[in-house]
Amino acid sequence: MTQILLGQSYYLRFDPKLWEAMQPYPPLGTMYAASWLRQHGYEVSLFDAMLAESENEWAKALDEHKPQYAVIYEDNFNYLSKMCLLRMREAAFTMIEMAKSRGCIVILCGADATDHYAEYLEHGTDYCLLGEGEETLLELLNQLSAGREAGQVIGLASSKTIHPSRRPDITDLDKLPFPAWDLVDVEKYKKIWVERHGYFSMNMVTTRGCPYHCNWCAKPIWGQRYNSRSPENVAAEMKWLKVTHAPDHIWFADDILGLKPKWIEYFADLLLETDAVIPFKCLQRADLVNEKTASALAKAGCKTVWIGAESGSQKILDAMEKGDKVEDIYRAAKLLRENGIEVGFFLQFGYPGETWEDVQKTLKMVRECMPDDIGISVSYPLPGTKFYERVKLELGEKQNWIDSEDLAMLYRGPFPTGFYRVLHGRVHYEFRARKAIQKPSLRGVINIPRNLAGLMRSEIQLRNLRNMPVVK
């Protein structure tokens, strides 16, 4: 019998688009909670939903471990958990019911549980942890294990809580033990990565939160706060991963890597000194990329930087309260490429006020910057954001995507949903055709006629759809 079974409800199998892409990473947030509890004397097992076939595997884990506490602790470093996909929420509800039917005390932690704790309590959850969960979870378990009431624990909601409160965030992240990698089937992940992509990628995180004010970005866990591990602590973990699991690549899942002054420069020096360099990808704001940071990223082994470009229209960036300029995006792409670093652009269409001309400016930016990769979404209203408050009266019964491929407009956008689904294809058709011409490969060249045909077809469709009424 295991005292605590930790799990999460993001099943890659339930997300067709990402299942096809097959770039799985274990749930870091859940693994941090596991290592934190073990450090404080609790016996812990972990159920990893990422590669599970269905909730039935959670049921098997419950039957095998027979835990007293079932903790569904979402990976808050997974942006899809922050988006609260409907299919994953339904999976969490099913997991709650399975655990309750076996007599477990059920505890939830995650972005959706923080925003909608009442719904989770209605489905049988005993306690919802609000915001960052490690310290709240530990105090809750200490109280329950001692047979005491949990009503005075800060940072949770239950059926007895009248006014739920938030616990202050952990500021000294170095006190957290490294994630509990020994509870994950690392070899299974490695086999998938090598077979599908020819290399093995693992994930890390160096920070928690983001201090910027993009008004569409939900921050239910850390709010506007930003806390960082020390370069020494991160370099030590990177060295441990390199020695223990020998990954070929690291994904830093931070919202922003190395925001503190000279953090990246010092980190790069430490990696070289300790022979801990592993090629990696990370996220950066365009206005934070200068000659020094680009050079230091390259020195540290950075292979790819993803930038939240969002739009090529300054009007839209200002409306989003991004705080940067279109020219910052151009400059960042140029500096990174000059330092041998690949560039990825996240693009967002459908923000209120966006016009056909604004869309064309974004297409122009992609055409001229020619990033190495792109990711496209439509604006997605999440509770707690200014954007959500602006459009909430336009929301219908459906307020979440089912999975990441959904791309439905959940509010009355500038153009109908069909427009954005065609636009998604149109941007990719042009991007792939231009990339094949710029960096020829056999597969790319063979597909040029198909991509050009798709480009022309989708352009005609867009011009027709742009004049259709928006119905919500």
ZINORVEN-V131096 format. One record per helix or strand of 2 or more residues. SS is the DSSP state (a for helix, b for strand). FROM is the first residue (numbers start at 0). TO is the last residue. If there is no record, write none. Layout:
SS/FROM/TO
SS/FROM/TO
This chain:
b/3/6
a/11/13
a/15/20
a/27/38
b/43/45
a/48/50
a/55/64
b/68/72
a/78/82
a/85/100
b/104/108
a/110/114
a/116/121
b/126/128
a/133/144
b/155/156
a/172/174
a/180/182
a/185/196
b/200/203
b/206/208
b/225/227
a/230/243
b/248/251
a/262/272
b/279/283
a/285/287
a/290/299
b/301/309
a/313/319
a/325/337
b/341/348
a/355/368
b/372/377
a/385/393
a/416/437
a/441/445
a/447/464
